Amino acid sequence: MPEGHTIHRAARDHHKILAGQKLTVSSPQGRFTDGATILTGHLCLMVEAFGKHLLYRFDHGEALHVHLGLFGRIRKRKLPLVAPQGEVRVRLVSGTHSVDINGPTICRVLGPEDVLMLIARIGPDVLRADAKPDLAFEKIAKSKAPIGRLIMDQSVMAGVGNIYRSEILWRQAVHPETPGSAISRQTFDRIWRDAKALLKIGVKRNAIITVDGARPSTKRYRERVNIFAKDYCPKCKGAIRRFEISGRRTFVCETCQPLIK
């Protein structure tokens, strides 16, 4: 599943090529034909991200809501149009570019009230200037759930995905099984600031980079992360423990990240 930086980068790029233009919206696959009919011919006002959700807002008050899920994919191209690749759920065409979205978990039209309800369900997004981290800390401080689950709960703190989860907690010396109620405000603030800084790098570089001073590489991510999918801790050289939290792979150095209960 794409992490928050990917969605924010898409929102930034799509806003540049779609906002301020009347869009032609279609569903080459045919599964979004009714929604495309509602949106086509209308002015796109803005494209923005809330956590892992994309919203394309239009002048008649409706919005296209997209969540890529595990298998969704976005292709952006300059015109002229090319034949759709694969099962394109929705195609957005401006005067200069096209955006194709394949296989999203969510692709629907929302009215103004539904947009507000969606935003209310999403936790503070570390990449948004209007985020209120106090709201995230209030939920974490009241919970006995492990912090490794809470910072990936998009209703608590939006944008952090599986790789960032292990990396941020290692960088801040926090064991992922530490209960939320054991996390001090000072520790939470460190986690929030680090998440914000790392995801900003992700938006800029279009890559997950959590090793200080590292740069993007042609290899997937192993040279740009500290402990995710690694066998040994780069700091103490001890073995990395692998386990699951809520069905997702988690990595921890139990020497550098002592468990607090």
DAJO-V273015 format. One record per residue. N is the residue number from 0. RES is the residue in three letters. PHI is phi in radians with two decimals (999 if undefined). Layout:
BEGIN
N/RES/PHI + N/RES/PHI
END
This chain:
BEGIN
0/MET/999 + 1/PRO/-1.02 + 2/GLU/-1.51 + 3/GLY/-1.02 + 4/HIS/-1.13 + 5/THR/-1.13 + 6/ILE/-1.21 + 7/HIS/-1.17 + 8/ARG/-1.14 + 9/ALA/-1.08 + 10/ALA/-1.07 + 11/ARG/-1.07 + 12/ASP/-1.18 + 13/HIS/-1.24 + 14/HIS/-1.04 + 15/LYS/-1.10 + 16/ILE/-1.78 + 17/LEU/-2.02 + 18/ALA/-1.13 + 19/GLY/1.49 + 20/GLN/-2.23 + 21/LYS/-1.38 + 22/LEU/-1.76 + 23/THR/-1.65 + 24/VAL/-2.02 + 25/SER/-2.48 + 26/SER/-2.28 + 27/PRO/-0.92 + 28/GLN/-1.26 + 29/GLY/1.70 + 30/ARG/-1.51 + 31/PHE/-2.23 + 32/THR/-1.07 + 33/ASP/-1.10 + 34/GLY/-1.13 + 35/ALA/-1.07 + 36/THR/-1.10 + 37/ILE/-1.17 + 38/LEU/-1.68 + 39/THR/-1.11 + 40/GLY/1.52 + 41/HIS/-1.73 + 42/LEU/-1.36 + 43/CYS/-1.42 + 44/LEU/-1.49 + 45/MET/-2.90 + 46/VAL/-2.22 + 47/GLU/-2.50 + 48/ALA/-2.03 + 49/PHE/-2.21 + 50/GLY/1.07 + 51/LYS/-1.78 + 52/HIS/-1.89 + 53/LEU/-1.84 + 54/LEU/-2.19 + 55/TYR/-1.84 + 56/ARG/-1.69 + 57/PHE/-2.06 + 58/ASP/-1.22 + 59/HIS/-1.64 + 60/GLY/1.64 + 61/GLU/-1.46 + 62/ALA/-2.45 + 63/LEU/-1.56 + 64/HIS/-1.89 + 65/VAL/-2.21 + 66/HIS/-2.24 + 67/LEU/-1.23 + 68/GLY/1.12 + 69/LEU/-1.35 + 70/PHE/-2.07 + 71/GLY/-1.18 + 72/ARG/-2.56 + 73/ILE/-2.10 + 74/ARG/-2.15 + 75/LYS/-2.02 + 76/ARG/-2.46 + 77/LYS/-1.33 + 78/LEU/-1.20 + 79/PRO/-1.37 + 80/LEU/-1.11 + 81/VAL/-2.06 + 82/ALA/-1.07 + 83/PRO/-1.01 + 84/GLN/-1.75 + 85/GLY/1.24 + 86/GLU/-1.58 + 87/VAL/-1.44 + 88/ARG/-1.22 + 89/VAL/-2.50 + 90/ARG/-2.13 + 91/LEU/-1.96 + 92/VAL/-2.19 + 93/SER/-1.79 + 94/GLY/-1.33 + 95/THR/-2.25 + 96/HIS/-2.43 + 97/SER/-2.20 + 98/VAL/-2.20 + 99/ASP/-1.90 + 100/ILE/-2.11 + 101/ASN/-1.86 + 102/GLY/1.01 + 103/PRO/-1.24 + 104/THR/-1.21 + 105/ILE/-2.22 + 106/CYS/-2.63 + 107/ARG/-2.68 + 108/VAL/-1.70 + 109/LEU/-2.08 + 110/GLY/-1.42 + 111/PRO/-0.96 + 112/GLU/-1.19 + 113/ASP/-1.16 + 114/VAL/-1.09 + 115/LEU/-1.10 + 116/MET/-1.14 + 117/LEU/-1.09 + 118/ILE/-1.07 + 119/ALA/-1.16 + 120/ARG/-1.42 + 121/ILE/-1.60 + 122/GLY/-1.22 + 123/PRO/-0.96 + 124/ASP/-1.65 + 125/VAL/-1.07 + 126/LEU/-1.67 + 127/ARG/-1.65 + 128/ALA/-1.14 + 129/ASP/-1.64 + 130/ALA/-1.15 + 131/LYS/-2.06 + 132/PRO/-1.06 + 133/ASP/-0.99 + 134/LEU/-1.13 + 135/ALA/-1.16 + 136/PHE/-1.11 + 137/GLU/-1.03 + 138/LYS/-1.22 + 139/ILE/-1.13 + 140/ALA/-1.12 + 141/LYS/-1.61 + 142/SER/-1.87 + 143/LYS/-1.63 + 144/ALA/-1.17 + 145/PRO/-1.15 + 146/ILE/-1.06 + 147/GLY/-1.13 + 148/ARG/-1.47 + 149/LEU/-1.15 + 150/ILE/-1.32 + 151/MET/-1.76 + 152/ASP/-1.35 + 153/GLN/-1.18 + 154/SER/-1.51 + 155/VAL/-1.76 + 156/MET/-2.62 + 157/ALA/-1.60 + 158/GLY/1.98 + 159/VAL/-1.39 + 160/GLY/-1.92 + 161/ASN/-1.14 + 162/ILE/-1.20 + 163/TYR/-1.04 + 164/ARG/-0.97 + 165/SER/-1.12 + 166/GLU/-1.22 + 167/ILE/-1.11 + 168/LEU/-1.16 + 169/TRP/-1.15 + 170/ARG/-1.08 + 171/GLN/-1.76 + 172/ALA/1.00 + 173/VAL/-2.01 + 174/HIS/-1.27 + 175/PRO/-1.12 + 176/GLU/-1.61 + 177/THR/-1.12 + 178/PRO/-1.07 + 179/GLY/-0.97 + 180/SER/-1.16 + 181/ALA/-1.63 + 182/ILE/-1.52 + 183/SER/-1.30 + 184/ARG/-1.11 + 185/GLN/-1.10 + 186/THR/-1.16 + 187/PHE/-1.03 + 188/ASP/-1.06 + 189/ARG/-1.14 + 190/ILE/-1.08 + 191/TRP/-1.08 + 192/ARG/-1.11 + 193/ASP/-1.20 + 194/ALA/-1.04 + 195/LYS/-1.06 + 196/ALA/-1.13 + 197/LEU/-1.21 + 198/LEU/-1.21 + 199/LYS/-1.12 + 200/ILE/-1.08 + 201/GLY/-1.04 + 202/VAL/-1.11 + 203/LYS/-1.16 + 204/ARG/-1.63 + 205/ASN/0.99 + 206/ALA/-2.81 + 207/ILE/-1.45 + 208/ILE/-2.30 + 209/THR/-2.10 + 210/VAL/-1.56 + 211/ASP/-1.01 + 212/GLY/1.51 + 213/ALA/-1.33 + 214/ARG/-2.17 + 215/PRO/-1.00 + 216/SER/-2.39 + 217/THR/-1.34 + 218/LYS/-1.46 + 219/ARG/-0.92 + 220/TYR/-2.70 + 221/ARG/-1.05 + 222/GLU/-1.48 + 223/ARG/-2.06 + 224/VAL/-2.16 + 225/ASN/-1.60 + 226/ILE/-2.22 + 227/PHE/-1.11 + 228/ALA/1.11 + 229/LYS/-1.79 + 230/ASP/-1.66 + 231/TYR/-2.33 + 232/CYS/-1.31 + 233/PRO/-1.23 + 234/LYS/-1.56 + 235/CYS/-1.83 + 236/LYS/1.21 + 237/GLY/-1.36 + 238/ALA/-1.23 + 239/ILE/-1.55 + 240/ARG/-1.53 + 241/ARG/-1.96 + 242/PHE/-2.73 + 243/GLU/-2.10 + 244/ILE/-2.16 + 245/SER/0.94 + 246/GLY/1.38 + 247/ARG/-2.00 + 248/ARG/-1.09 + 249/THR/-2.30 + 250/PHE/-2.25 + 251/VAL/-2.61 + 252/CYS/-1.77 + 253/GLU/-1.36 + 254/THR/-1.47 + 255/CYS/-1.43 + 256/GLN/-2.20 + 257/PRO/-1.10 + 258/LEU/-1.37 + 259/ILE/-1.96 + 260/LYS/-2.00
END
